[in-house]
């Protein structure tokens, strides 16, 4: 899932730091270090963060799970 998080962030051309500021503005208390662990696959992402990321990116939930079934 971390690769998909990174891909979506890079498509939006936004840094982890700026993304975390946006998530904080939307009510998700998340720092850059924590988000970096999501992208590295070291920490499971909370559902509330996925919900806000989907709104921010304007994507489908499936985009977060692409390729994980294999």
CHARMM-style PDB file with segment names, atoms N, HN, CA, C and O in Angstrom:
ATOM      1  N   UNK     1       0.809  -1.185   0.000  1.00  0.00      PROA
ATOM      2  CA  UNK     1       0.000   0.000   0.000  1.00  0.00      PROA
ATOM      3  C   UNK     1       0.863   1.264   0.000  1.00  0.00      PROA
ATOM      4  O   UNK     1       0.469   2.299  -0.537  1.00  0.00      PROA
ATOM      5  N   UNK     2       2.037   1.161   0.608  1.00  0.00      PROA
ATOM      6  HN  UNK     2       2.357   0.320   1.044  1.00  0.00      PROA
ATOM      7  CA  UNK     2       2.924   2.318   0.676  1.00  0.00      PROA
ATOM      8  C   UNK     2       3.306   2.850  -0.688  1.00  0.00      PROA
ATOM      9  O   UNK     2       3.393   4.061  -0.887  1.00  0.00      PROA
ATOM     10  N   UNK     3       3.538   1.934  -1.641  1.00  0.00      PROA
ATOM     11  HN  UNK     3       3.467   0.950  -1.479  1.00  0.00      PROA
ATOM     12  CA  UNK     3       3.883   2.366  -3.005  1.00  0.00      PROA
ATOM     13  C   UNK     3       2.738   3.160  -3.622  1.00  0.00      PROA
ATOM     14  O   UNK     3       2.971   4.143  -4.325  1.00  0.00      PROA
ATOM     15  N   UNK     4       1.509   2.742  -3.363  1.00  0.00      PROA
ATOM     16  HN  UNK     4       1.319   1.943  -2.792  1.00  0.00      PROA
ATOM     17  CA  UNK     4       0.349   3.453  -3.902  1.00  0.00      PROA
ATOM     18  C   UNK     4       0.199   4.822  -3.251  1.00  0.00      PROA
ATOM     19  O   UNK     4      -0.150   5.793  -3.922  1.00  0.00      PROA
ATOM     20  N   UNK     5       0.459   4.905  -1.958  1.00  0.00      PROA
ATOM     21  HN  UNK     5       0.743   4.116  -1.413  1.00  0.00      PROA
ATOM     22  CA  UNK     5       0.411   6.201  -1.279  1.00  0.00      PROA
ATOM     23  C   UNK     5       1.440   7.157  -1.881  1.00  0.00      PROA
ATOM     24  O   UNK     5       1.149   8.329  -2.123  1.00  0.00      PROA
ATOM     25  N   UNK     6       2.646   6.639  -2.118  1.00  0.00      PROA
ATOM     26  HN  UNK     6       2.882   5.687  -1.921  1.00  0.00      PROA
ATOM     27  CA  UNK     6       3.713   7.455  -2.707  1.00  0.00      PROA
ATOM     28  C   UNK     6       3.355   7.876  -4.137  1.00  0.00      PROA
ATOM     29  O   UNK     6       3.567   9.025  -4.525  1.00  0.00      PROA
ATOM     30  N   UNK     7       2.818   6.943  -4.906  1.00  0.00      PROA
ATOM     31  HN  UNK     7       2.646   6.010  -4.591  1.00  0.00      PROA
ATOM     32  CA  UNK     7       2.444   7.240  -6.297  1.00  0.00      PROA
ATOM     33  C   UNK     7       1.392   8.352  -6.343  1.00  0.00      PROA
ATOM     34  O   UNK     7       1.524   9.303  -7.113  1.00  0.00      PROA
ATOM     35  N   UNK     8       0.366   8.234  -5.531  1.00  0.00      PROA
ATOM     36  HN  UNK     8       0.258   7.461  -4.905  1.00  0.00      PROA
ATOM     37  CA  UNK     8      -0.694   9.244  -5.514  1.00  0.00      PROA
ATOM     38  C   UNK     8      -0.147  10.605  -5.078  1.00  0.00      PROA
ATOM     39  O   UNK     8      -0.517  11.635  -5.642  1.00  0.00      PROA
ATOM     40  N   UNK     9       0.717  10.606  -4.091  1.00  0.00      PROA
ATOM     41  HN  UNK     9       1.017   9.769  -3.633  1.00  0.00      PROA
ATOM     42  CA  UNK     9       1.312  11.868  -3.616  1.00  0.00      PROA
ATOM     43  C   UNK     9       2.178  12.495  -4.701  1.00  0.00      PROA
ATOM     44  O   UNK     9       2.124  13.704  -4.923  1.00  0.00      PROA
ATOM     45  N   UNK    10       2.975  11.671  -5.374  1.00  0.00      PROA
ATOM     46  HN  UNK    10       3.018  10.689  -5.194  1.00  0.00      PROA
ATOM     47  CA  UNK    10       3.838  12.196  -6.438  1.00  0.00      PROA
ATOM     48  C   UNK    10       3.029  12.707  -7.624  1.00  0.00      PROA
ATOM     49  O   UNK    10       3.412  13.689  -8.259  1.00  0.00      PROA
ATOM     50  N   UNK    11       1.916  12.048  -7.924  1.00  0.00      PROA
ATOM     51  HN  UNK    11       1.605  11.250  -7.408  1.00  0.00      PROA
ATOM     52  CA  UNK    11       1.049  12.517  -9.012  1.00  0.00      PROA
ATOM     53  C   UNK    11       0.479  13.902  -8.702  1.00  0.00      PROA
ATOM     54  O   UNK    11       0.250  14.707  -9.605  1.00  0.00      PROA
ATOM     55  N   UNK    12       0.258  14.165  -7.425  1.00  0.00      PROA
ATOM     56  HN  UNK    12       0.444  13.511  -6.692  1.00  0.00      PROA
ATOM     57  CA  UNK    12      -0.254  15.461  -6.988  1.00  0.00      PROA
ATOM     58  C   UNK    12       0.882  16.473  -6.832  1.00  0.00      PROA
ATOM     59  O   UNK    12       0.640  17.660  -6.612  1.00  0.00      PROA
ATOM     60  N   UNK    13       2.126  15.989  -6.950  1.00  0.00      PROA
ATOM     61  HN  UNK    13       2.322  15.025  -7.129  1.00  0.00      PROA
ATOM     62  CA  UNK    13       3.333  16.815  -6.844  1.00  0.00      PROA
ATOM     63  C   UNK    13       3.358  17.605  -5.534  1.00  0.00      PROA
ATOM     64  O   UNK    13       3.479  18.830  -5.521  1.00  0.00      PROA
ATOM     65  N   UNK    14       3.238  16.857  -4.432  1.00  0.00      PROA
ATOM     66  HN  UNK    14       3.139  15.862  -4.442  1.00  0.00      PROA
ATOM     67  CA  UNK    14       3.232  17.479  -3.116  1.00  0.00      PROA
ATOM     68  C   UNK    14       4.193  16.712  -2.209  1.00  0.00      PROA
ATOM     69  O   UNK    14       4.296  15.489  -2.293  1.00  0.00      PROA
ATOM     70  N   UNK    15       4.886  17.432  -1.355  1.00  0.00      PROA
ATOM     71  HN  UNK    15       4.803  18.426  -1.287  1.00  0.00      PROA
ATOM     72  CA  UNK    15       5.825  16.791  -0.432  1.00  0.00      PROA
ATOM     73  C   UNK    15       5.062  16.135   0.715  1.00  0.00      PROA
ATOM     74  O   UNK    15       3.895  16.439   0.958  1.00  0.00      PROA
ATOM     75  N   UNK    16       5.736  15.240   1.405  1.00  0.00      PROA
ATOM     76  HN  UNK    16       6.684  14.993   1.208  1.00  0.00      PROA
ATOM     77  CA  UNK    16       5.124  14.619   2.579  1.00  0.00      PROA
ATOM     78  C   UNK    16       4.764  15.681   3.615  1.00  0.00      PROA
ATOM     79  O   UNK    16       3.701  15.619   4.232  1.00  0.00      PROA
ATOM     80  N   UNK    17       5.640  16.638   3.797  1.00  0.00      PROA
ATOM     81  HN  UNK    17       6.503  16.689   3.296  1.00  0.00      PROA
ATOM     82  CA  UNK    17       5.414  17.704   4.782  1.00  0.00      PROA
ATOM     83  C   UNK    17       4.158  18.512   4.453  1.00  0.00      PROA
ATOM     84  O   UNK    17       3.323  18.751   5.326  1.00  0.00      PROA
ATOM     85  N   UNK    18       4.028  18.927   3.202  1.00  0.00      PROA
ATOM     86  HN  UNK    18       4.705  18.733   2.493  1.00  0.00      PROA
ATOM     87  CA  UNK    18       2.857  19.716   2.802  1.00  0.00      PROA
ATOM     88  C   UNK    18       1.584  18.883   2.860  1.00  0.00      PROA
ATOM     89  O   UNK    18       0.519  19.395   3.206  1.00  0.00      PROA
ATOM     90  N   UNK    19       1.691  17.609   2.525  1.00  0.00      PROA
ATOM     91  HN  UNK    19       2.556  17.193   2.244  1.00  0.00      PROA
ATOM     92  CA  UNK    19       0.529  16.724   2.610  1.00  0.00      PROA
ATOM     93  C   UNK    19       0.068  16.599   4.057  1.00  0.00      PROA
ATOM     94  O   UNK    19      -1.131  16.634   4.333  1.00  0.00      PROA
ATOM     95  N   UNK    20       1.011  16.456   4.976  1.00  0.00      PROA
ATOM     96  HN  UNK    20       1.985  16.428   4.751  1.00  0.00      PROA
ATOM     97  CA  UNK    20       0.657  16.333   6.394  1.00  0.00      PROA
ATOM     98  C   UNK    20       0.016  17.613   6.917  1.00  0.00      PROA
ATOM     99  O   UNK    20      -0.905  17.553   7.732  1.00  0.00      PROA
ATOM    100  N   UNK    21       0.486  18.760   6.462  1.00  0.00      PROA
ATOM    101  HN  UNK    21       1.234  18.809   5.800  1.00  0.00      PROA
ATOM    102  CA  UNK    21      -0.141  20.026   6.848  1.00  0.00      PROA
ATOM    103  C   UNK    21      -1.590  20.045   6.372  1.00  0.00      PROA
ATOM    104  O   UNK    21      -2.484  20.460   7.110  1.00  0.00      PROA
ATOM    105  N   UNK    22      -1.820  19.602   5.153  1.00  0.00      PROA
ATOM    106  HN  UNK    22      -1.095  19.265   4.553  1.00  0.00      PROA
ATOM    107  CA  UNK    22      -3.187  19.550   4.608  1.00  0.00      PROA
ATOM    108  C   UNK    22      -4.050  18.567   5.408  1.00  0.00      PROA
ATOM    109  O   UNK    22      -5.205  18.862   5.715  1.00  0.00      PROA
ATOM    110  N   UNK    23      -3.495  17.415   5.738  1.00  0.00      PROA
ATOM    111  HN  UNK    23      -2.557  17.176   5.488  1.00  0.00      PROA
ATOM    112  CA  UNK    23      -4.251  16.442   6.531  1.00  0.00      PROA
ATOM    113  C   UNK    23      -4.568  16.993   7.920  1.00  0.00      PROA
ATOM    114  O   UNK    23      -5.662  16.773   8.439  1.00  0.00      PROA
ATOM    115  N   UNK    24      -3.627  17.701   8.518  1.00  0.00      PROA
ATOM    116  HN  UNK    24      -2.738  17.880   8.097  1.00  0.00      PROA
ATOM    117  CA  UNK    24      -3.867  18.307   9.822  1.00  0.00      PROA
ATOM    118  C   UNK    24      -4.977  19.352   9.736  1.00  0.00      PROA
ATOM    119  O   UNK    24      -5.811  19.457  10.635  1.00  0.00      PROA
ATOM    120  N   UNK    25      -4.981  20.110   8.666  1.00  0.00      PROA
ATOM    121  HN  UNK    25      -4.303  20.024   7.936  1.00  0.00      PROA
ATOM    122  CA  UNK    25      -6.020  21.116   8.445  1.00  0.00      PROA
ATOM    123  C   UNK    25      -7.396  20.454   8.354  1.00  0.00      PROA
ATOM    124  O   UNK    25      -8.413  21.051   8.708  1.00  0.00      PROA
ATOM    125  N   UNK    26      -7.406  19.208   7.872  1.00  0.00      PROA
ATOM    126  HN  UNK    26      -6.580  18.723   7.585  1.00  0.00      PROA
ATOM    127  CA  UNK    26      -8.647  18.460   7.721  1.00  0.00      PROA
ATOM    128  C   UNK    26      -8.992  17.629   8.958  1.00  0.00      PROA
ATOM    129  O   UNK    26      -9.955  16.862   8.945  1.00  0.00      PROA
ATOM    130  N   UNK    27      -8.214  17.782  10.016  1.00  0.00      PROA
ATOM    131  HN  UNK    27      -7.432  18.405  10.026  1.00  0.00      PROA
ATOM    132  CA  UNK    27      -8.533  17.114  11.269  1.00  0.00      PROA
ATOM    133  C   UNK    27      -7.786  15.832  11.560  1.00  0.00      PROA
ATOM    134  O   UNK    27      -8.067  15.176  12.563  1.00  0.00      PROA
ATOM    135  N   UNK    28      -6.835  15.451  10.708  1.00  0.00      PROA
ATOM    136  HN  UNK    28      -6.606  15.984   9.893  1.00  0.00      PROA
ATOM    137  CA  UNK    28      -6.023  14.255  10.947  1.00  0.00      PROA
ATOM    138  C   UNK    28      -4.727  14.685  11.629  1.00  0.00      PROA
ATOM    139  O   UNK    28      -3.914  15.393  11.036  1.00  0.00      PROA
ATOM    140  N   UNK    29      -4.541  14.265  12.856  1.00  0.00      PROA
ATOM    141  HN  UNK    29      -5.202  13.690  13.338  1.00  0.00      PROA
ATOM    142  CA  UNK    29      -3.332  14.613  13.592  1.00  0.00      PROA
ATOM    143  C   UNK    29      -2.220  13.658  13.184  1.00  0.00      PROA
ATOM    144  O   UNK    29      -2.053  12.591  13.775  1.00  0.00      PROA
ATOM    145  N   UNK    30      -1.465  14.053  12.171  1.00  0.00      PROA
ATOM    146  HN  UNK    30      -1.600  14.920  11.691  1.00  0.00      PROA
ATOM    147  CA  UNK    30      -0.425  13.183  11.619  1.00  0.00      PROA
ATOM    148  C   UNK    30       0.805  14.015  11.273  1.00  0.00      PROA
ATOM    149  O   UNK    30       0.704  15.093  10.688  1.00  0.00      PROA
ATOM    150  N   UNK    31       1.960  13.491  11.645  1.00  0.00      PROA
ATOM    151  HN  UNK    31       2.042  12.614  12.120  1.00  0.00      PROA
ATOM    152  CA  UNK    31       3.214  14.162  11.338  1.00  0.00      PROA
ATOM    153  C   UNK    31       3.901  13.509  10.147  1.00  0.00      PROA
ATOM    154  O   UNK    31       3.510  12.428   9.708  1.00  0.00      PROA
ATOM    155  N   UNK    32       4.919  14.169   9.634  1.00  0.00      PROA
ATOM    156  HN  UNK    32       5.237  15.047   9.991  1.00  0.00      PROA
ATOM    157  CA  UNK    32       5.621  13.664   8.463  1.00  0.00      PROA
ATOM    158  C   UNK    32       6.297  12.327   8.748  1.00  0.00      PROA
ATOM    159  O   UNK    32       6.309  11.454   7.880  1.00  0.00      PROA
ATOM    160  N   UNK    33       6.851  12.148   9.926  1.00  0.00      PROA
ATOM    161  HN  UNK    33       6.841  12.857  10.631  1.00  0.00      PROA
ATOM    162  CA  UNK    33       7.525  10.895  10.259  1.00  0.00      PROA
ATOM    163  C   UNK    33       6.552   9.730  10.210  1.00  0.00      PROA
ATOM    164  O   UNK    33       6.877   8.664   9.688  1.00  0.00      PROA
ATOM    165  N   UNK    34       5.367   9.931  10.752  1.00  0.00      PROA
ATOM    166  HN  UNK    34       5.103  10.797  11.176  1.00  0.00      PROA
ATOM    167  CA  UNK    34       4.343   8.888  10.724  1.00  0.00      PROA
ATOM    168  C   UNK    34       3.927   8.600   9.293  1.00  0.00      PROA
ATOM    169  O   UNK    34       3.799   7.439   8.904  1.00  0.00      PROA
ATOM    170  N   UNK    35       3.714   9.658   8.499  1.00  0.00      PROA
ATOM    171  HN  UNK    35       3.818  10.600   8.815  1.00  0.00      PROA
ATOM    172  CA  UNK    35       3.300   9.445   7.118  1.00  0.00      PROA
ATOM    173  C   UNK    35       4.389   8.713   6.330  1.00  0.00      PROA
ATOM    174  O   UNK    35       4.089   7.857   5.497  1.00  0.00      PROA
ATOM    175  N   UNK    36       5.631   9.048   6.592  1.00  0.00      PROA
ATOM    176  HN  UNK    36       5.874   9.743   7.269  1.00  0.00      PROA
ATOM    177  CA  UNK    36       6.744   8.375   5.908  1.00  0.00      PROA
ATOM    178  C   UNK    36       6.720   6.876   6.214  1.00  0.00      PROA
ATOM    179  O   UNK    36       7.047   6.062   5.350  1.00  0.00      PROA
ATOM    180  N   UNK    37       6.338   6.513   7.430  1.00  0.00      PROA
ATOM    181  HN  UNK    37       6.073   7.174   8.132  1.00  0.00      PROA
ATOM    182  CA  UNK    37       6.234   5.100   7.792  1.00  0.00      PROA
ATOM    183  C   UNK    37       5.090   4.421   7.049  1.00  0.00      PROA
ATOM    184  O   UNK    37       5.184   3.238   6.721  1.00  0.00      PROA
ATOM    185  N   UNK    38       4.016   5.152   6.780  1.00  0.00      PROA
ATOM    186  HN  UNK    38       3.940   6.113   7.046  1.00  0.00      PROA
ATOM    187  CA  UNK    38       2.930   4.598   5.952  1.00  0.00      PROA
ATOM    188  C   UNK    38       3.465   4.247   4.570  1.00  0.00      PROA
ATOM    189  O   UNK    38       3.233   3.150   4.063  1.00  0.00      PROA
ATOM    190  N   UNK    39       4.181   5.186   3.969  1.00  0.00      PROA
ATOM    191  HN  UNK    39       4.370   6.078   4.380  1.00  0.00      PROA
ATOM    192  CA  UNK    39       4.705   4.962   2.616  1.00  0.00      PROA
ATOM    193  C   UNK    39       5.758   3.863   2.591  1.00  0.00      PROA
ATOM    194  O   UNK    39       5.887   3.159   1.589  1.00  0.00      PROA
ATOM    195  N   UNK    40       6.506   3.706   3.666  1.00  0.00      PROA
ATOM    196  HN  UNK    40       6.401   4.278   4.480  1.00  0.00      PROA
ATOM    197  CA  UNK    40       7.547   2.677   3.730  1.00  0.00      PROA
ATOM    198  C   UNK    40       6.971   1.309   4.100  1.00  0.00      PROA
ATOM    199  O   UNK    40       7.687   0.308   4.081  1.00  0.00      PROA
ATOM    200  N   UNK    41       5.685   1.264   4.434  1.00  0.00      PROA
ATOM    201  HN  UNK    41       5.102   2.077   4.449  1.00  0.00      PROA
ATOM    202  CA  UNK    41       5.064   0.001   4.815  1.00  0.00      PROA
ATOM    203  C   UNK    41       5.419  -0.446   6.221  1.00  0.00      PROA
ATOM    204  O   UNK    41       5.260  -1.619   6.557  1.00  0.00      PROA
ATOM    205  N   UNK    42       5.896   0.473   7.044  1.00  0.00      PROA
ATOM    206  HN  UNK    42       6.025   1.427   6.771  1.00  0.00      PROA
ATOM    207  CA  UNK    42       6.306   0.150   8.404  1.00  0.00      PROA
ATOM    208  C   UNK    42       5.179   0.325   9.419  1.00  0.00      PROA
ATOM    209  O   UNK    42       5.291  -0.118  10.562  1.00  0.00      PROA
ATOM    210  N   UNK    43       4.093   0.973   8.994  1.00  0.00      PROA
ATOM    211  HN  UNK    43       4.003   1.333   8.066  1.00  0.00      PROA
ATOM    212  CA  UNK    43       2.988   1.275   9.897  1.00  0.00      PROA
ATOM    213  C   UNK    43       1.696   1.196   9.102  1.00  0.00      PROA
ATOM    214  O   UNK    43       1.625   1.671   7.968  1.00  0.00      PROA
ATOM    215  N   UNK    44       0.679   0.597   9.696  1.00  0.00      PROA
ATOM    216  HN  UNK    44       0.736   0.211  10.617  1.00  0.00      PROA
ATOM    217  CA  UNK    44      -0.629   0.528   9.038  1.00  0.00      PROA
ATOM    218  C   UNK    44      -1.324   1.881   9.126  1.00  0.00      PROA
ATOM    219  O   UNK    44      -1.338   2.523  10.175  1.00  0.00      PROA
ATOM    220  N   UNK    45      -1.892   2.294   8.016  1.00  0.00      PROA
ATOM    221  HN  UNK    45      -1.880   1.772   7.163  1.00  0.00      PROA
ATOM    222  CA  UNK    45      -2.549   3.593   7.941  1.00  0.00      PROA
ATOM    223  C   UNK    45      -3.956   3.504   8.530  1.00  0.00      PROA
ATOM    224  O   UNK    45      -4.655   2.508   8.343  1.00  0.00      PROA
ATOM    225  N   UNK    46      -4.356   4.539   9.232  1.00  0.00      PROA
ATOM    226  HN  UNK    46      -3.788   5.348   9.384  1.00  0.00      PROA
ATOM    227  CA  UNK    46      -5.690   4.590   9.826  1.00  0.00      PROA
ATOM    228  C   UNK    46      -6.733   4.866   8.743  1.00  0.00      PROA
ATOM    229  O   UNK    46      -6.467   5.563   7.764  1.00  0.00      PROA
ATOM    230  N   UNK    47      -7.915   4.307   8.942  1.00  0.00      PROA
ATOM    231  HN  UNK    47      -8.131   3.741   9.737  1.00  0.00      PROA
ATOM    232  CA  UNK    47      -9.010   4.499   7.980  1.00  0.00      PROA
ATOM    233  C   UNK    47      -9.355   5.975   7.833  1.00  0.00      PROA
ATOM    234  O   UNK    47      -9.659   6.426   6.728  1.00  0.00      PROA
ATOM    235  N   UNK    48      -9.314   6.728   8.910  1.00  0.00      PROA
ATOM    236  HN  UNK    48      -9.067   6.362   9.808  1.00  0.00      PROA
ATOM    237  CA  UNK    48      -9.649   8.157   8.844  1.00  0.00      PROA
ATOM    238  C   UNK    48      -8.692   8.912   7.930  1.00  0.00      PROA
ATOM    239  O   UNK    48      -9.089   9.873   7.270  1.00  0.00      PROA
ATOM    240  N   UNK    49      -7.441   8.484   7.890  1.00  0.00      PROA
ATOM    241  HN  UNK    49      -7.119   7.704   8.426  1.00  0.00      PROA
ATOM    242  CA  UNK    49      -6.453   9.126   7.014  1.00  0.00      PROA
ATOM    243  C   UNK    49      -6.741   8.766   5.558  1.00  0.00      PROA
ATOM    244  O   UNK    49      -6.652   9.621   4.677  1.00  0.00      PROA
ATOM    245  N   UNK    50      -7.085   7.509   5.306  1.00  0.00      PROA
ATOM    246  HN  UNK    50      -7.157   6.815   6.022  1.00  0.00      PROA
ATOM    247  CA  UNK    50      -7.419   7.091   3.938  1.00  0.00      PROA
ATOM    248  C   UNK    50      -8.630   7.874   3.432  1.00  0.00      PROA
ATOM    249  O   UNK    50      -8.659   8.291   2.275  1.00  0.00      PROA
ATOM    250  N   UNK    51      -9.617   8.072   4.282  1.00  0.00      PROA
ATOM    251  HN  UNK    51      -9.593   7.733   5.223  1.00  0.00      PROA
ATOM    252  CA  UNK    51     -10.820   8.821   3.884  1.00  0.00      PROA
ATOM    253  C   UNK    51     -10.444  10.237   3.462  1.00  0.00      PROA
ATOM    254  O   UNK    51     -10.908  10.723   2.430  1.00  0.00      PROA
ATOM    255  N   UNK    52      -9.613  10.894   4.250  1.00  0.00      PROA
ATOM    256  HN  UNK    52      -9.237  10.499   5.088  1.00  0.00      PROA
ATOM    257  CA  UNK    52      -9.215  12.271   3.908  1.00  0.00      PROA
ATOM    258  C   UNK    52      -8.314  12.316   2.682  1.00  0.00      PROA
ATOM    259  O   UNK    52      -8.415  13.240   1.876  1.00  0.00      PROA
ATOM    260  N   UNK    53      -7.432  11.326   2.530  1.00  0.00      PROA
ATOM    261  HN  UNK    53      -7.351  10.575   3.185  1.00  0.00      PROA
ATOM    262  CA  UNK    53      -6.579  11.278   1.341  1.00  0.00      PROA
ATOM    263  C   UNK    53      -7.412  11.088   0.076  1.00  0.00      PROA
ATOM    264  O   UNK    53      -7.130  11.704  -0.952  1.00  0.00      PROA
ATOM    265  N   UNK    54      -8.436  10.238   0.147  1.00  0.00      PROA
ATOM    266  HN  UNK    54      -8.666   9.738   0.982  1.00  0.00      PROA
ATOM    267  CA  UNK    54      -9.295  10.028  -1.011  1.00  0.00      PROA
ATOM    268  C   UNK    54      -9.969  11.335  -1.415  1.00  0.00      PROA
ATOM    269  O   UNK    54     -10.056  11.652  -2.601  1.00  0.00      PROA
ATOM    270  N   UNK    55     -10.443  12.090  -0.432  1.00  0.00      PROA
ATOM    271  HN  UNK    55     -10.372  11.832   0.532  1.00  0.00      PROA
ATOM    272  CA  UNK    55     -11.069  13.389  -0.725  1.00  0.00      PROA
ATOM    273  C   UNK    55     -10.047  14.354  -1.333  1.00  0.00      PROA
ATOM    274  O   UNK    55     -10.347  15.051  -2.303  1.00  0.00      PROA
ATOM    275  N   UNK    56      -8.847  14.390  -0.763  1.00  0.00      PROA
ATOM    276  HN  UNK    56      -8.604  13.824   0.025  1.00  0.00      PROA
ATOM    277  CA  UNK    56      -7.808  15.299  -1.228  1.00  0.00      PROA
ATOM    278  C   UNK    56      -7.369  14.977  -2.651  1.00  0.00      PROA
ATOM    279  O   UNK    56      -7.238  15.870  -3.487  1.00  0.00      PROA
ATOM    280  N   UNK    57      -7.142  13.690  -2.918  1.00  0.00      PROA
ATOM    281  HN  UNK    57      -7.249  12.964  -2.238  1.00  0.00      PROA
ATOM    282  CA  UNK    57      -6.675  13.276  -4.241  1.00  0.00      PROA
ATOM    283  C   UNK    57      -7.806  13.202  -5.267  1.00  0.00      PROA
ATOM    284  O   UNK    57      -7.549  13.257  -6.470  1.00  0.00      PROA
ATOM    285  N   UNK    58      -9.043  13.079  -4.811  1.00  0.00      PROA
ATOM    286  HN  UNK    58      -9.251  13.035  -3.834  1.00  0.00      PROA
ATOM    287  CA  UNK    58     -10.157  12.915  -5.740  1.00  0.00      PROA
ATOM    288  C   UNK    58     -10.099  11.578  -6.458  1.00  0.00      PROA
ATOM    289  O   UNK    58     -10.447  11.479  -7.634  1.00  0.00      PROA
ATOM    290  N   UNK    59      -9.659  10.550  -5.742  1.00  0.00      PROA
ATOM    291  HN  UNK    59      -9.377  10.631  -4.786  1.00  0.00      PROA
ATOM    292  CA  UNK    59      -9.495   9.229  -6.337  1.00  0.00      PROA
ATOM    293  C   UNK    59     -10.512   8.259  -5.750  1.00  0.00      PROA
ATOM    294  O   UNK    59     -11.341   8.631  -4.920  1.00  0.00      PROA
ATOM    295  N   UNK    60     -10.433   7.007  -6.197  1.00  0.00      PROA
ATOM    296  HN  UNK    60      -9.760   6.705  -6.872  1.00  0.00      PROA
ATOM    297  CA  UNK    60     -11.278   5.938  -5.656  1.00  0.00      PROA
ATOM    298  C   UNK    60     -10.491   5.209  -4.572  1.00  0.00      PROA
ATOM    299  O   UNK    60      -9.260   5.223  -4.565  1.00  0.00      PROA
ATOM    300  N   UNK    61     -11.209   4.580  -3.667  1.00  0.00      PROA
ATOM    301  HN  UNK    61     -12.209   4.569  -3.672  1.00  0.00      PROA
ATOM    302  CA  UNK    61     -10.535   3.796  -2.631  1.00  0.00      PROA
ATOM    303  C   UNK    61      -9.688   2.685  -3.259  1.00  0.00      PROA
ATOM    304  O   UNK    61      -8.639   2.326  -2.723  1.00  0.00      PROA
ATOM    305  N   UNK    62     -10.135   2.150  -4.376  1.00  0.00      PROA
ATOM    306  HN  UNK    62     -10.986   2.442  -4.811  1.00  0.00      PROA
ATOM    307  CA  UNK    62      -9.387   1.089  -5.059  1.00  0.00      PROA
ATOM    308  C   UNK    62      -7.966   1.531  -5.409  1.00  0.00      PROA
ATOM    309  O   UNK    62      -7.058   0.701  -5.469  1.00  0.00      PROA
ATOM    310  N   UNK    63      -7.767   2.825  -5.640  1.00  0.00      PROA
ATOM    311  HN  UNK    63      -8.504   3.499  -5.591  1.00  0.00      PROA
ATOM    312  CA  UNK    63      -6.440   3.319  -5.999  1.00  0.00      PROA
ATOM    313  C   UNK    63      -5.414   3.077  -4.885  1.00  0.00      PROA
ATOM    314  O   UNK    63      -4.222   2.947  -5.162  1.00  0.00      PROA
ATOM    315  N   UNK    64      -5.862   3.018  -3.650  1.00  0.00      PROA
ATOM    316  HN  UNK    64      -6.830   3.124  -3.425  1.00  0.00      PROA
ATOM    317  CA  UNK    64      -4.960   2.763  -2.536  1.00  0.00      PROA
ATOM    318  C   UNK    64      -4.535   1.304  -2.460  1.00  0.00      PROA
ATOM    319  O   UNK    64      -3.468   0.985  -1.935  1.00  0.00      PROA
ATOM    320  N   UNK    65      -5.374   0.422  -2.987  1.00  0.00      PROA
ATOM    321  HN  UNK    65      -6.240   0.681  -3.414  1.00  0.00      PROA
ATOM    322  CA  UNK    65      -5.144  -1.017  -2.855  1.00  0.00      PROA
ATOM    323  C   UNK    65      -4.711  -1.683  -4.162  1.00  0.00      PROA
ATOM    324  O   UNK    65      -4.612  -2.908  -4.232  1.00  0.00      PROA
ATOM    325  N   UNK    66      -4.458  -0.894  -5.177  1.00  0.00      PROA
ATOM    326  HN  UNK    66      -4.538   0.101  -5.120  1.00  0.00      PROA
ATOM    327  CA  UNK    66      -4.073  -1.396  -6.487  1.00  0.00      PROA
ATOM    328  C   UNK    66      -2.853  -2.310  -6.391  1.00  0.00      PROA
ATOM    329  O   UNK    66      -1.833  -1.934  -5.814  1.00  0.00      PROA
ATOM    330  N   UNK    67      -2.962  -3.501  -6.956  1.00  0.00      PROA
ATOM    331  HN  UNK    67      -3.791  -3.806  -7.425  1.00  0.00      PROA
ATOM    332  CA  UNK    67      -1.851  -4.435  -7.022  1.00  0.00      PROA
ATOM    333  C   UNK    67      -1.600  -5.227  -5.751  1.00  0.00      PROA
ATOM    334  O   UNK    67      -0.656  -6.016  -5.711  1.00  0.00      PROA
ATOM    335  N   UNK    68      -2.392  -5.053  -4.732  1.00  0.00      PROA
ATOM    336  HN  UNK    68      -3.159  -4.412  -4.765  1.00  0.00      PROA
ATOM    337  CA  UNK    68      -2.164  -5.766  -3.472  1.00  0.00      PROA
ATOM    338  C   UNK    68      -2.735  -7.170  -3.452  1.00  0.00      PROA
ATOM    339  O   UNK    68      -2.398  -7.967  -2.576  1.00  0.00      PROA
ATOM    340  N   UNK    69      -3.588  -7.476  -4.400  1.00  0.00      PROA
ATOM    341  HN  UNK    69      -3.862  -6.828  -5.112  1.00  0.00      PROA
ATOM    342  CA  UNK    69      -4.227  -8.783  -4.433  1.00  0.00      PROA
ATOM    343  C   UNK    69      -3.309  -9.880  -4.941  1.00  0.00      PROA
ATOM    344  O   UNK    69      -3.566 -11.064  -4.724  1.00  0.00      PROA
ATOM    345  N   UNK    70      -2.253  -9.494  -5.609  1.00  0.00      PROA
ATOM    346  HN  UNK    70      -2.043  -8.532  -5.786  1.00  0.00      PROA
ATOM    347  CA  UNK    70      -1.343 -10.448  -6.252  1.00  0.00      PROA
ATOM    348  C   UNK    70      -0.480 -11.163  -5.252  1.00  0.00      PROA
ATOM    349  OT1 UNK    70       0.340 -11.999  -5.630  1.00  0.00      PROA
TER     350      UNK     70
END
